[in-house]
Amino acid sequence: MANVPWFVSNHTLHTDLHIAYVSDVINERINKHLNKPESQPNPLVQTLKQPTRNRRLKRRWTSDLQD
């Protein structure tokens, strides 16, 4: 993709090309998604903002991914 030799590290690629790591992008999107209901005036949407308390073995919800 960047036409670099195989021995160039991922860290070098990310810093030189100014590419964010996948984990950073996921956390950014999760936070953006969770903060979206705050701007809604509907009280029913506000109840969706409250996180779930149970932990899951198969993490499917965005609230399960945050630690």
JOTADA-V206178 format. One line per field, one symbol per residue. ss: DSSP state (A for helix, B for strand, O for the rest). phi: phi as a letter, one per 30 degrees, with the letter a starting at -180 (. if undefined). psi: psi as a letter, one per 40 degrees, with the letter a starting at -180 (. if undefined). A space follows every 50 residues. Layout:
ss->???
phi->???
psi->???
This chain:
ss->OOOOOOOOOAAAAAAAAOOOOAAAAAAAAAAAAAAAAAAOOOAAAAAAOO OOOOOOOOOOOAAAAOO
phi->.chcddddddddddddchcddddddddddddddddddddddddddddddd ddcdccdcdccdddddb
psi->defiidehidddddddefhiidddddddddddddededehehdddddddh iieiiidhhdiddddh.
